[in-house]
């Protein structure tokens, strides 16, 4: 009996303990909730009015608007401070006497300059002229298409014609939506072509390639003087794989858009692309009985397959940021063809004339301009920093030529200027184009000033006393502009 009473007493004690614990827990919870509601303790509950954050409507992409719309671009530039920067540059080690420099406000009016009207060899800053002219002329949202056609002969033979449209950044494999170089792939084009052939019961073909769009005049005279080992220019073509780069002696980057190395370039880019296409067809079960051989696509016939490059705006950014000489000439050719030919259609002379005429029509000062090509690689080109700086001032309010502004290199971040001018807090405040030849260092671009407002600038140094010291002087000068 005693054991039974003890057991009952223990059970009652446990029950009381559980009830007391539950009541204490509930009290604590209620107390915390009340403290949260009255903001005594932290939490999500409150009796105060909550102000919900509002998110502005997303901005529309630039399509004819201004690049510097809200930068306070009317803030005046201290002309004396700008002149001091130029004077300090002129006395810098290695620069010498053959230099021109101009600094303008956003309206293009020069506030300080040194020999701004003297024509000098510009090197790759010439590409900014071609880019501006092309972006002012072409539909920059359009693409360069590579197509295939099927021709069935009376003797029963079947011929596939591969036709190039100017895409020199084709991939040898599948189309790559994540990169500019390789956006359109010959492997993808082959897969589409094979499907069209098999739908017709065709497994054996002859192969032709049509590279006729750009005529025969594709290489500027004397360009090879600055094209050592054929690494910096190859003739413009209607199709090429990876710009014609041959990676035998160098390691190909994992990023297709990395053009920091300069392997030798193929001299038969269209034929190479056609040979790659033939391999892709064979891998997919098509027998190529003959070819690839040069030929002509049929007129008035629909293509059986097609792949498209990145939009021209992205191709232009690739050209500017990597200073691709061949693509610069290609944009000159596309500009001339779009304009209907400048008296010498499908020629280097026609390309440069198309650029020059477009600049004049757009109100750019072209006094002293001599274009030996559209890239600045060929010897003999000359221009003034007044021309360069007017292009950059127009880039600040780019209008229809937005792509020429958005494609510029960003010091500290991307392009040939990635390791130029600045590092750290000024990253992203500059948009520039570099220029480099044996006896030329040049730089042009626009700057978002740290205190508000924007400016444009251009500098060309010819025959510097010490080349690398002059390059550093250009960097130091440009780094000061953000303070104006």
LINMOKA-V164386 format. One record per helix or strand of 2 or more residues. SS is the DSSP state (2 for helix, 1 for strand). FROM is the first residue (numbers start at 0). LEN is the number of residues. Records with the same first field share a line. If there is no record, write none. Layout:
SS=FROM-LEN ; FROM-LEN
This chain:
2=1-36 ; 78-12 ; 122-15 ; 185-14 ; 222-4 ; 227-3 ; 241-3 ; 268-15 ; 311-11 ; 324-14 ; 347-14 ; 384-12 ; 398-8 ; 466-15
1=98-7 ; 109-5 ; 144-8 ; 157-6 ; 166-5 ; 203-7 ; 238-3 ; 286-8 ; 304-4 ; 381-2 ; 408-2 ; 429-8 ; 439-9 ; 453-9
